[in-house]
Amino acid sequence: MSKFRKLSDFIRRDPVVIDADRSIKDAAKLMDDEKVSSVVVLKNGKPLAFFTESDLRHAIGEDVNLSAKVVDHAKTRIVTAHPSSTILDGLSKMVTNGVKHLAVIEEGGEIIGVLTLRDLAYELGPKYIKYTAKIHESKSIDDLAAVMNDFKMELLEETNYYLEYPEIVNPAEFFSEISHVVDTIIIKASAIMNMPAEGYVYAITGSGGRGEQFLLTDRDTFSIFSDESVVDLLKNFESSLDRTGFPGCDHGYTSDKFNLHHSEIEKTCSEVSRNVESNIVKISLFSDARCLFGESKMLIELKECLSEKLYRNRHVVMSSLRYKPALTIFGDVKDEFNYKAGAVAPIEYPVRALAITNGIFDVTNTFQRIRALALEKLIPSDLADDLEHAYTILMRRKIWLQSQNLKVLKTSQLNPMEKQMIKDALRTVKKFQNYVERNFI
C-alpha cells in the first residue's frame, strides 16, 4: 500500500535548485519555468533553505527589491528525510516541523528530490484524487497513456495485497474509484481531441457503464447522433482511446460502430421490445449506458422510450434468470464453476431486468439498482439488504479471481469460512431469483 512505500518511489524529477547569490527575480522565473512551488537555495553546493511561493508573496508584499539575493529572503528552512523513509515518516516530519516541503537527501548529503505536502496527500488519499490531478495536467493522449499505465500498475499492487486479505476490500468504493479515473481519462481525451459539445451523446456502457469494471481490458461505448459528421470524429476518438492502454471491445461495441441516429430511437426501441431474446445484449447495453459528454438528453430519451416499451415485460425478466447460482440440489456450493455464470450474472442480470421493466433507468450500478428497487417497493427492504451484502461478498471474490486472471472458482482454494460465506451469498441470490419468478413472471 502507498503509505508503506519509500519516499524514493515518489520522486518524479530532479530537484530545482538555485545559487544563493542569485536574485529573487531569477528564482521566481525559475519556479515559473519549471512549474514548481519552491526552489532549493544552495550555498557552496549544499542545500541551505527553500525559497517558496509563500516567501515570494511575502517579499512582494513588503515591497522588496526583486534584484535582492534570494538567500536573504528564503525563510523556509530545509527539513530532510532519507530516501528509504516511508511516506508516513515523511508526512510526520512535515507536520512536526510545520513545513510543506521535504528535501529527500542521501546519506552523503546529496539532495535527490523534493516532495510537497500535496504530493504526499495525494498518495495517502483516495487514489482517484491523485490520478484526477494527473489527468487534468495532461496535455496529450500520450500523457493520458502514461497516467493509465501508472494507474494500472497501482491497481495491480493493490490487488496483490487483496489476494492475501480479500475481506478488507470494499467493492463499492473500489469500483467507484476505478470508474471515476476511467471516466475522467475519457472526458479529458475528448477535450484534447476537441470533440464537439453538440450533435451527439457519448456514453460508456457494459461493466464500465455500471461502474463495476476492474481489469480495464476493454471498453464498451455507445453513441446517439443527430449530426452524421460526428461518426468520423468518433472513429478517430476511439482510436485515440486505444492508445491510452484501454482498448475497445473486440465485439465491436464502441461508439464508432455501436450507435444510432437520433431519429431512429423510437424505431429501435420498438424493434428490440418485439424480439427480446435476440436483442437482449443490445437492451442490456442501452440500459447500462452512462453519458460522459455530449447531449445527455439524447440518452435520456432513449432510456425513457426503452423503459416505456419494456414496462413489465416478462420476457426480459425470464431471460435474465437463465443463469442460476452455482449451488447443488442440496444447497451446497459446487466444487468448481465459472464465476461469472454461477455467481455474478445470477444477481446482476435480474437486478438490471427489474430496473429496466419498472421504469428505473437513472441509475446503472448494481448496488444502486438494488436500493432503487427497494425504494420503489419492488423487492422487500430486508431482501435488498441481504442482496447488497451477498453482492459485496461475491464481488470481493470476483476481484480476488480476476487479479489472478482466473475465471473459474474452485472451492478447494477457499478456507471453510470463505466457502460458507460464498454459500450463504449464493443462497441469498437463489432466494432473490425465486422472489422474482413468483412476482414478475
PATORRO-90507 format. One record per atom (N, C-alpha, C): x, y, z. Coordinates in steps of 0.05 Angstrom, whole numbers, plus 5000, padded with zeros to 4 digits. Layout:
// PATORRO-90507
XYZ
...
This chain:
// PATORRO-90507
501749765000
500050005000
501850255000
500750474990
502350724986
503750815011
502350795034
503450925058
505850785069
506450535060
508850395069
511050395048
510650525025
512650535005
514750755012
517150725000
519350915006
518951174992
519951385004
519751654992
521051664965
523151504961
524551504935
522751414913
520651254919
518751154899
517151384887
516951604902
515151824893
516552054881
519152034878
520652254866
520552234836
519452434823
518952424794
520952584778
522552764792
524352934777
526553024795
528753124782
530953234798
530053494812
531353554835
530553794849
531254044833
529654254836
530254504822
531754684842
534154754834
535954894853
536855164842
537755334860
538755604852
540955684871
542955814861
545155904877
544356134896
545456144920
544656334940
544956624931
546856684913
547456954905
545657054882
543956874871
542156964850
539857134862
538457264845
536357454854
533657324858
531957464873
529157374877
527757344850
528257534832
527057534805
527957274790
530557204792
531456964780
530056714791
529656714817
528356494830
525456464820
524056694819
521256704810
521056594782
522856684764
522756594736
523256294735
525156194751
525855914751
523455744760
522055844781
519655704791
517455694770
517155914755
515155924734
515855744711
518355744703
519255584680
518955284687
519655204711
519654924719
517054834731
515155024734
512454954744
512654824772
514154944790
514554844817
513755064837
513154974862
512355164882
514655254900
517055144895
519455224911
521955154896
524155284904
526855214894
528655174918
530655004915
532554954937
534855154933
535355314954
537555504953
540155364962
542155374945
544655244951
546855444957
548455374977
550855534983
553155344984
555155394967
557455214964
556554934957
554354914942
553454654933
551754504953
551354614977
549754484997
547054625001
544954465006
542354585010
542254755035
541355005032
541255185054
538455245064
536655285045
533855355051
532155315027
529455315031
527555325009
526755615004
526455684979
525155934972
522455854960
520255924973
517655824965
515856044954
513555964944
511556154935
510756344957
510656234981
509956405005
512156615009
514656535007
516856725010
516756944989
516056864964
515857054942
513557254948
511257154957
509057334963
509757524985
511157425005
511957595027
513857815018
515757745000
517657944990
516258164974
514358074957
512858274942
511158454960
509858324980
508158484998
509758685014
512358625020
514058805035
515559005016
514858994990
516059164970
519059134969
519958884972
522858834970
523758854941
526158964937
527358984910
527758704900
526658634877
526858364867
529658294857
531358484857
534258434850
535758344874
534558354898
535958264922
536557964921
538557884936
539457604936
537157424947
536757204934
534657024942
535156914970
537756874977
538456745002
537456915026
537357175022
536557355044
533457345049
532057225031
529157215034
527956935032
529756735033
528956455034
528456385063
525956405072
525256375100
524456085108
524255915089
523255635095
525655455098
526055375123
528455205129
528154925116
530454815112
530554545100
529954335121
527954175116
527353935132
527953695114
529453505124
530453295106
529353015115
529452835096
528752555102
530452375083
530952135092
532451945076
530651815055
531751755032
530151625011
528651375019
529851225039
528550975047
526351015068
525951265077
523751315096
521051265082
519051185098
516451145086
514951405082
512851395067
511251635062
510051745088
509351565107
508351655133
510551785149
512951685148
515251815161
515552095151
515452125124
515852385112
513652585120
511152485120
508952665128
509152745157
509952555174
510252615202
512352835206
514652825192
516653035194
515653305185
514053315164
513053565154
511053695174
509353525185
507353625205
508753715230
510653555239
512153625264
513653895261
514753935238
516454175234
514854415221
512254365215
510654585205
511454675177
512354495160
513254565133
511654415112
511654515087
510154395066
512054275045
514654295049
516654185030
518654015045
519353795033
521253605046
523453535026
525953575035
528253515018
529053225023
529153065002
530052785004
533052774998
534552695018
537452725017
538852455023
540752385006
542352145011
544152185035
545351965045
547051985069
549452165064
550452175039
552752345033
552052645031
549552705034
548652995033
547553085006
547452904986
546452984960
543352984961
542153204952
539253224951
538353094924
536552904926
535752764901
532852834893
531452984910
528753054903
527353214924
525153334917
523553484936
520653384934
519453334957
516653254958
515053464974
512653524964
510953714978
508753584993
507553735011
505253635026
503053535008
502753674985
500753604966
501453334954
504053284947
504853024936
504052794955
504752834980
504252615000
501252585005
499752805005
496852785010
495552634987
496552674963
495452524940
495852224944
498352154953
498951874956
497351744978
496851885000
495451775023
492451785020
491451975003
488551994999
487551794980
484951794975
483751614954
485251644928
485851414915
487651434892
486351594869
483651604868
482451754846
483152054847
483652164871
484352444874
487052494861
488952324867
491652354855
491552334825
490152134815
490052094786
488352304772
486352404785
484752614773
486552864769
488252924788
490053144785
491953104761
493052854760
494952794738
493552814710
491052724710
489552724685
489053014676
488253184694
487753464687
490253614678
492553514688
495153634679
496053534652
494853324642
495653204617
495053394593
496953394574
496653574551
496253414525
496653154526
496552994502
495452714508
494852564487
493952284490
496152114502
498652174494
500952034506
501152074536
500552324544
500552384573
498452214588
496152194575
493952034587
494751734588
496151644567
497051364567
498951304590
500751504596
502551474618
501051454645
499051624648
497351624672
495951354675
494751264653
493351004653
495250774660
497650784650
499650574657
500250574686
500750814697
501350844726
498950744743
496550804734
494150724748
493850424748
494350304725
494150004724
496249874742
498649984742
500749874759
499949894789
498750114797
497950144825
495649954831
493849924812
491649734817
492749454821
494749374805
496049114807
497249084835
498649284844
499949284870
497849254892
495649404889
493549394909
492149124910
491649004887
490248754886
492048524896
494648554892
496448354904
496248344934
495748574946
495248594975
492548464982
490548504964
487948394969
487848094966
489747984951
489947694948
490247564975
491847694992
492347585019
490047655038
488847885034
486747975053
484248065037
482947875023
480547955007
478348075023
478248015049
475948115065
476048415071
478348545065
478548835071
477549005048
476948875025
476149025001
473249125005
472849384999
470049484997
469549514967
468149314955
467749324926
466449574915
464449684929
463149924920
465150154917
466850194937
468850404936
470950344916
471850094915
473950014897
473150064868
470749964860
469850004833
469250294827
468250444847
467650724843
470050884836
472250834851
474750974845
475850924817
475750664809
476650594782
474950734761
472350724765
470450854747
470951154744
471551284767
472051574766
474451634750
476651484753
479051524738
478651484709
477351254701
476851194673
475051404660
472951484674
471151694663
472751954658
474452024677
475952274675
477952264652
479252034648
481052004625
479652034599
477251914596
475751934571
474852214566
473852344587
472952624584
475252804577
477552764590
479952934584
480852884555
480752634546
481452564519
479652714499
477052734506
475152874488
475953164486
476953284508
477753564507
480353594490
482253414494
484753424479
484153394449
482253224442
481553174414
479553374403
478753574420
476953784411
474253674401
473253474415
470653364408
468453574412
466553594393
464453794395
462653744419
461253944428
459453924451
456653844444
455953874418
453153824409
453053644385
450653544380
450253384356
450353084362
450853004387
451152724394
451352694424
451152444434
451852384462
453752154461
455752164478
457751944481
457451824508
457051554508
456551414533
458351174537
459051114561
460450864568
458350664577
458750414570
456750214578
458049954586
456449734589
457549484599
458349524628
460449374636
461449394664
462449684670
463449824650
464250094653
461950274659
459750234645
457250384649
456150344677
456350094686
455350024713
457350124735
459750204727
461750284746
462750044762
463049814748
463849574761
466149434747
467749594732
470049484717
472549484734
474149284730
476549254746
479049234728
479249044711
481748984696
482349184674
480349334665
480749534643
481949404618
480949164612
481949024588
480549104563
478149214566
476649314542
474549514551
473649674532
471549874538
469149834519
466849864530
464349864514
463350154514
462850264490
461850534488
459650544467
458050754468
455650774452
455151074446
453951124423
453351404417
450651424402
449351644407
446951724391
447651994378
447152024353
447952264339
445652374322
445652644320
443852774301
445452894278
447952934282
449753044262
451552814252
451152724227
452552484217
455552534214
456452774213
459352824210
460752744236
459352714257
460552634283
461652354282
460552184265
461351894264
464351874258
465352034239
468152024232
469852124255
468852324269
470252424293
470452204314
468252054318
468251844338
470251624331
470551564305
472451364297
475251444305
475951694300
478651794308
478951804338
476751874352
476751884381
477251614393
475851414383
476151134394
478951034388
480151104366
482951034360
484851164380
484251404387
485951544407
485651414435
483251324442
482951184467
484450924468
484550784445
486150544443
489050594452
490050824444
492850894450
493250944480
491150994495
491551044524
492050784539
491750554526
492050294540
489450184551
487250294540
484550204548
483150124522
483649884512
482749804485
479749784482
478849814458
475949784452
475049504452
472549464455
471349194456
471849034430
472748784433
473248614410
470748554394
468448574406
465948504393
464648744378
466148964377
465149194362
463349384376
463149364403
461449544418
462949794426
463749954406
464850214411
463350414394
463350664403
461550864393
461650914363
463850854350
464050904321
462550684306
462050454319
460550234306
457850184320
457750214346
455350164361
453950434366
452250514348
450950774350
448350774335
446850984339
444351024323
443751314319
442351374298
441551644293
439251714312
439251964320
437252054339
434352004329
433952024303
431351984291
430451694293
432251504299
431651224299
431051114327
430951284347
430551194375
427951034378
425751154369
423151024371
423050754357
424050754332
424150514316
425750294329
428150374339
429950174352
428650054377
427450224394
426250124418
423949934412
422449994391
420249824383
421249554374
423449554358
424549304347
425549124370
427149234388
428249064409
426148964428
423949114432
421849024450
420148804438
420048794411
418548584398
419948314398
422648334398
424148084398
426348104419
425548064444
427348104467
429647914466
429147654461
431247454463
433547504445
433047584420
435247634402
436547904406
435348074422
436448344426
437248394455
437448184471
437948224500
440548354505
442648304489
445248434493
444948734488
443548804466
443149084460
441549224482
439449094491
437849204513
439549254538
441249064544
442949094568
444849324565
446149354541
448049564537
446749834536
444349854525
442850114526
442250184555
441449984571
440650034599
443050114616
445349994610
447750044627
449150304619
448350434597
449850654586
449650904605
451951034608
452151284623
453351504606
452251734605
453251954589
455952054601
457952084584
460452214593
460752494582
459852534557
459852804546
457952814522
457453064513
455453104492
452753164503
450653124488
447953204496
446652964511
446652984537
445652764553
442652714548
441152914540
438252884535
437652674515
439552624496
439052414476
439052134489
440852094507
440951834521
438551804539
437752014552
435352014570
432851944553
432752054529
430452004511
430351704504
432751594497
432851314490
431951134514
432851194538
432251034561
429251064568
428151294566
425351334571
423651174552
424451184527
422951034506
423250734511
425650644517
426050354522
424550264546
424550424567
423050364592
420050344586
419050514570
416150504563
415450254547
417250184528
416649954511
416949694526
418749694547
419249444561
417949434588
416149614594
414849624621
413449354627
414249244650
413148984659
413348764638
415448774622
415848574601
416948314614
415348104614
416147854627
418447714612
418647754586
420747624571
423547724579
423747984585
426348094594
427047964621
425147944639
425647834665
426347534663
424847394647
425347104643
428247064632
428947224612
431647204600
433847244621
433247424640
435347494660
435847274680
434047074681
434246864700
435546604688
436646634665
437746384652
440346294666
441646474681
443946384697
443146344726
443746114736
442946044763
445446044782
445046104808
447246094826
448445804828
451045794831
452445534829
452145374855
449745274859
449045114882
448144834873
448744634889
447744364884
444844344892
443544124886
440744094893
440344084923
442644034937
442444034967
443244304979
443744504962
444244774972
447144824979
449044644971
451844684976
453144824951
455344944955
456845074933
458044854916
457844884890
459044694872
462144704875
463444484871
466344464875
467844644856
466844684832
468244844812
466144964793
466445224787
464545344769
465645604757
464545674733
465245934721
463946144738
465646334748
464746514768
462646724757
463146814733
461247004721
458446874718
458446624707
455846494702
454546394727
456146314748
454946194771
454746374795
455846624794
455746794817
454947084810
456147194789
455747474782
453147514766
452947374744
450547414727
447947354741
447847154758
445247084771
444147314789
445847504796
444847724812
444647984794
446748034778
446748274762
444548284742
444048054728
442148054705
439348104715
438347954735
435548014743
435248284757
437248374771
437048644783
436748854760
438348824739
438049014717
435348974703
434448734699
431848684686
429548814701
429548784728
427448904743
427449214741
429949324740
430149614737
429149704710
429949564689
429149634662
426049624659
424849414669
422049364664
420249514684
421449664702
419849814721
420550114722
421650204700
422050494697
424350614712
426250444721
428550544736
430950544716
431450784705
433550804685
435651014692
435251164714
437051374721
439551284737
439651024745
441950914758
442750664742
445350604742
446350374726
447950184744
448950274766
450550104783
448849894798
449849654801
448149434813
447349504841
449249604858
448549674885
446349884885
446650084868
444550304867
441950194857
441950014838
439549894828
438049734850
439549584865
438349434887
436849624906
438249844913
437050034932
434650164919
434750224893
432450354879
430050164878
430549904874
428449704874
427049694901
428549714922
427449714949
425749974954
426850204945
425450454949
422850464934
422750324911
420250314895
418450084905
419349954926
417849724938
417349494918
419249464900
419149244882
420248984894
422149024913
423048804930
423048894959
422648704978
422648785006
425348905015
425249085033
427749215042
429649025055
428648825070
430448635082
431748455061
430348395040
431648245018
433748415004
433148675001
435148854989
437648865006
437348885032
439648895050
441348635047
439948405047
441348155044
442748135017
441348244996
442448224969
444948404967
444948634979
447248814978
449648674992
449048555015
451248415029
452348175012
450548025000
451347804983
453047894960
452148114947
453648224924
456448314933
456648434957
459248514967
461148274970
460148064982
461747814985
462547704958
460747694939
461347584912
463247764897
462948024899
464848204885
467648194897
467848154923
470548114934
471947874922
470447654919
471647424907
472147454878
470547614864
471047674836
473647824833
474148024850
476648174849
479047984854
478647804873
480747604880
481347434857
479347344842
479747164819
481047314795
479847554789
480847704766
483747794769
484547854794
487247934799
489247704793
488247464791
489947234784
489247134755
487647294741
486847214714
485346944713
483746904733
482246654735
479246704730
477946524716
475146544710
473446334725
474846134735
473545904748
474245904778
472245884795
472745864824
472745574832
474845484845
475045224856
474745254886
472745134898
472245174926
474445054943
476144884931
478444774946
480444994952
480245224938
482045444943
481245614967
478845554978
477745715000
478045575026
478345735048
478145615074
475245575082
474645425103
471845365109
470145605113
471245815126
469646055130
468946195104
470946215086
470546345060
468446185043
468645925044
466745755030
463945795041
463645815066
461045865079
459846135070
461546335069
460646605061
459646605032
461146465014
460246444986
457546294985
457346075000
454845915000
452546085010
452846235031
450746405042
449946615021
451946735008
451446934988
449846824965
450646584955
449246464932
446346374940
446046294965
443346224974
441546474975
442646704982
441146954981
440347014952
442146974933
441547024905
439346834896
439446584904
437346394897
434646484908
434646584933
432246694945
431146924929
432947094920
432147324904
430947234878
432247044864
431146944839
428446824842
428046674864
425446554870
423346774873
424046984887
422247204891
421447334864
423447364847
422947484820
421047304804
421547044804
419846864790
416946874799
416546884825
413846884837
412347144831
413747364830
412447614829
412547764802
414247684784
414647844760
414447674734
413847414737
413647254713
410847124713
